Amino acid sequence: MALRRMLGFSDGELMRSDAKPCSRLMRHTAGVFSVGGALGFWILCRLHYGPRVNVPRSLRWAGTGAITVSAGTALLVHLFSPECEPQNIEAYDKKK
């Protein structure tokens, strides 16, 4: 559930019908930020280990960064995006 209603930022109205649904917005955001997270954590691995870095270790750090950053941004989008308010999810997200 979005925190916008609890914080007083929501007026409770439906969004426009041509806006992205919450599920697609979260999926796209997580996809974009997984690449950035992987690159960011790979750089942190190189800085932390220096010349002792090896391929499995750097891949493990990059994988951890991709999962952590994409999950974190998807959660923030779900909590604070107006598209993810309950009335918009009910009206525009397709149930599978």
N, C-alpha and C positions, 0 to 999 in steps of 0.2 A: 504494500500500500504506500502511496506517495505521502511524504511528510508535509507537502505543501498545504494540505487542508489543516493539519494540526498546528502549523506555524502561522496560519492566517494569510497565506499567499494565494489561496485558491478561491475563486468565486463560484465554483461548482457547476459552471456551464460546460457544454460539450465543445470540443475543438472543431475546427473546420474539417469537412469530410475529405479534403485533399491532403491533409497532413499525414505524416508517416505514423503508422500504428506503433504502439509501445514495443511489441516484440521485435519488429524490424529495426527500430531505433536502437534497442539494446544490442541486437546481434551485430549491426554495423559498427557501433561504438566499440564493442568488445573486439571485433576483428581488427580495427584500425589500431587500437591501443595495445593489442597483443604484439604487434610488430615493434612498436615503440618500447614496450616493456622488455622484449627480448634484446633489443639493441642496448637499452640502458643498463640492464643487468649484465650483459656481456662486457660492456665498458667497465662496470664496477668490478667484475671478476678480473679483468686485465689489470686494473689499478691495484686490487687487493693482493693478487698472487705474483704479479710482476713476471720475471722470467720463468717461474715455476709452473706457469699455467700450461695445461695440456688440453687436448680436444675434448675428452669426455667431461672434464670439469667445466669447461666453458659452455659446452652444450647443456649441461645440467643447470648452470646458472641462467642461461638464456631461456630454457624451458620454464624454470621457476619464475622468472621475470614476466614471461608472456602470460602464464596462468594467473599470477598474482595481480598484475596491472589490469588485464582484461576483466577479471572477475570484480575487481574493485571499482572500475569505471562503470561496468554494467549495473552494479548495485547502486552507485550514485545516480546514474541516469534513472533507474527505477524509482528511487526515493524522491528525486527533486524535479523530474521532468513533468510538465503539464500533460503530456501525452499518456503518462502512466497513472493518472488519477483513475479511481475505480469506475466512474461513469464513462470515461473514454475507452477503457479496456473493454467494458461490457458492450459498448456501441460499435467499436471499430476493429478490435482484434478478432481474427477468425479462429474459431475453435477447431482443433484437429481431432 
